[in-house]
Amino acid sequence: MVILASRSPRRQELLRYLVPEFQVIPSGFDESTIQESIPPRLVRRLAQEKAAFVAKDHPDDVVIGCDTIVVSPKGEVFGIPKDEADARRMLRELSGKTHRVISGCCVMQRRKKSVFHQTTKVTFSPLTDQDIDWYIATGEPFDKAGGYGIQGLGGLLIERINGSWHNVVGFPIQILKKILPNYQL
């Protein structure tokens, strides 16, 4: 059995491309316990801890943990906005600039483990205050790292990407597709 240690509906939708049947068991790992300043290491560690949290009760299953962060042009890690003011701050910082989206993933089964990350560069169009107000009013920013979702209305804010679209959604499935055959599904 494959278990996705995430409640993200976007990750669930993307995993169905590779594995039609799987179980969802969201990880209860406390992310605030991780202190890491290097973004790729941070997402890899978070993905690994999330997978391990679920795998301890399901050692024979293939457990997949993920995490996605947005790294601002100034190098600040943007998680999910705390409130409207935080979302506005993030969107202003991203406006007209290029930032990085980094997704980490961990696949584990028994003693076998694969941990990887993928980075995609995303360039926002210049945003006016009216653009930002409109997007915040949609409600979309409040459950997504960086305060936007490329797969929804947030895609209208983006000028271009360099790398994987799926990675920006939050799941580096192109890499996962290469790794899964090494596990007993």
C-alpha positions as CSV (number, residue, x, y, z in Angstrom):
1,M,0.0,0.0,0.0
2,V,1.1,3.6,-0.7
3,I,0.4,6.2,1.9
4,L,0.6,9.9,1.3
5,A,1.5,11.7,4.5
6,S,-0.2,14.9,3.4
7,R,-3.7,16.3,3.5
8,S,-3.1,18.5,0.4
9,P,-5.8,17.9,-2.2
10,R,-3.3,19.1,-4.9
11,R,-0.8,16.4,-3.9
12,Q,-3.5,13.8,-3.8
13,E,-4.6,14.7,-7.3
14,L,-1.1,14.6,-8.7
15,L,-0.2,11.3,-6.9
16,R,-3.2,9.7,-8.7
17,Y,-1.3,10.2,-12.0
18,L,1.3,7.7,-10.7
19,V,-0.6,5.6,-8.2
20,P,-4.3,5.2,-8.7
21,E,-5.0,3.8,-5.3
22,F,-3.4,5.0,-2.1
23,Q,-4.3,6.0,1.5
24,V,-4.0,9.5,2.9
25,I,-2.7,9.7,6.5
26,P,-1.7,13.3,7.2
27,S,1.4,13.6,9.3
28,G,1.1,15.0,12.8
29,F,4.8,16.1,12.8
30,D,5.3,19.5,14.5
31,E,7.2,21.5,11.8
32,S,8.1,24.2,14.3
33,T,10.7,21.8,15.8
34,I,13.0,22.1,12.7
35,Q,15.5,24.9,12.8
36,E,17.3,24.9,9.4
37,S,18.3,28.1,7.4
38,I,19.2,26.5,4.1
39,P,16.0,26.1,2.1
40,P,16.7,22.8,0.2
41,R,17.8,21.2,3.5
42,L,14.7,22.5,5.2
43,V,12.2,21.0,2.8
44,R,14.1,17.7,2.6
45,R,14.2,17.5,6.4
46,L,10.5,18.4,6.7
47,A,9.5,15.9,4.1
48,Q,11.6,13.2,5.8
49,E,10.2,13.9,9.3
50,K,6.6,13.9,8.0
51,A,7.1,10.6,6.3
52,A,8.8,9.1,9.3
53,F,6.0,10.2,11.6
54,V,3.5,8.1,9.6
55,A,5.9,5.3,8.7
56,K,6.5,4.4,12.3
57,D,3.0,3.0,12.4
58,H,3.1,1.6,8.8
59,P,6.6,0.2,8.3
60,D,5.7,-2.2,5.5
61,D,3.9,0.4,3.4
62,V,5.4,3.0,1.0
63,V,5.1,6.3,2.8
64,I,5.5,9.6,0.9
65,G,6.1,12.9,2.8
66,C,6.3,16.3,1.1
67,D,6.9,19.9,1.9
68,T,7.0,23.0,-0.3
69,I,8.4,26.5,0.4
70,V,8.6,29.7,-1.5
71,V,12.0,31.5,-1.3
72,S,11.5,35.2,-1.9
73,P,13.8,37.2,-4.1
74,K,15.5,38.5,-0.9
75,G,16.0,34.9,0.4
76,E,13.2,34.8,3.0
77,V,11.3,31.6,3.3
78,F,7.6,32.1,2.7
79,G,5.2,29.6,4.2
80,I,1.5,29.8,4.3
81,P,0.4,33.4,5.1
82,K,-0.8,34.0,8.7
83,D,-3.4,36.6,7.7
84,E,-4.4,39.0,5.0
85,A,-1.6,41.5,5.9
86,D,1.0,38.7,5.6
87,A,-0.4,37.6,2.2
88,R,-0.3,41.2,1.0
89,R,3.3,41.5,2.1
90,M,4.3,38.3,0.3
91,L,2.6,39.2,-2.9
92,R,4.2,42.7,-2.9
93,E,7.6,41.1,-2.5
94,L,7.0,38.7,-5.3
95,S,5.5,41.3,-7.7
96,G,7.6,41.7,-10.9
97,K,10.4,39.5,-9.6
98,T,11.7,36.0,-9.8
99,H,11.6,33.7,-6.8
100,R,12.2,30.0,-6.1
101,V,9.7,27.3,-5.2
102,I,11.4,24.3,-3.6
103,S,9.5,21.0,-2.9
104,G,11.1,18.3,-0.8
105,C,9.9,14.7,-0.9
106,C,10.7,11.6,1.1
107,V,9.7,8.0,0.2
108,M,10.3,5.3,2.8
109,Q,9.5,1.7,3.3
110,R,11.1,-0.4,6.0
111,R,14.8,0.6,6.0
112,K,14.8,2.0,2.5
113,K,14.5,5.8,2.1
114,S,14.8,8.2,-0.8
115,V,14.9,12.0,0.0
116,F,15.1,14.6,-2.8
117,H,14.0,18.1,-3.7
118,Q,13.3,20.1,-6.8
119,T,13.6,23.8,-7.5
120,T,11.5,25.8,-10.0
121,K,12.0,29.5,-10.7
122,V,8.8,31.5,-10.9
123,T,8.6,35.1,-12.2
124,F,5.6,37.2,-11.2
125,S,4.1,39.9,-13.4
126,P,4.2,43.4,-11.8
127,L,1.2,43.6,-9.6
128,T,-0.8,46.7,-8.7
129,D,-2.5,47.1,-5.3
130,Q,-5.8,46.4,-7.1
131,D,-4.4,43.1,-8.4
132,I,-3.2,42.1,-4.9
133,D,-6.6,43.1,-3.3
134,W,-8.5,41.1,-6.0
135,Y,-6.4,38.0,-5.4
136,I,-6.6,38.2,-1.6
137,A,-10.4,38.6,-1.9
138,T,-10.5,35.2,-3.8
139,G,-9.4,33.5,-0.6
140,E,-6.8,31.5,-2.5
141,P,-3.7,32.7,-0.7
142,F,-4.5,31.3,2.7
143,D,-3.6,27.7,2.3
144,K,-0.6,27.9,0.0
145,A,3.1,28.6,0.6
146,G,4.0,32.0,-0.7
147,G,0.4,33.1,-0.7
148,Y,-0.5,31.9,-4.2
149,G,-1.5,28.8,-6.1
150,I,-0.3,28.4,-9.7
151,Q,-3.0,25.9,-10.4
152,G,-5.8,28.3,-9.7
153,L,-6.4,32.0,-10.1
154,G,-2.9,32.7,-8.9
155,G,-1.6,31.4,-12.3
156,L,-2.9,34.7,-13.7
157,L,-0.2,36.5,-11.6
158,I,2.7,34.6,-13.1
159,E,4.6,35.8,-16.1
160,R,6.8,32.7,-16.6
161,I,8.3,29.6,-14.9
162,N,11.6,27.9,-15.4
163,G,11.3,24.3,-14.3
164,S,8.5,22.0,-13.3
165,W,4.9,23.3,-13.0
166,H,4.0,20.3,-10.8
167,N,6.8,21.2,-8.4
168,V,5.2,24.7,-8.0
169,V,1.9,23.0,-7.3
170,G,3.8,21.2,-4.5
171,F,4.7,17.7,-5.7
172,P,7.8,16.9,-7.8
173,I,6.2,14.0,-9.5
174,Q,8.6,13.7,-12.4
175,I,11.3,12.7,-9.9
176,L,8.9,10.6,-7.8
177,K,8.0,8.6,-11.0
178,K,11.6,7.5,-11.4
179,I,12.0,6.5,-7.7
180,L,8.7,4.6,-7.0
181,P,9.7,1.5,-9.1
182,N,12.4,0.9,-6.5
183,Y,9.8,0.2,-3.8
184,Q,7.4,-2.7,-3.3
185,L,4.0,-1.1,-4.1
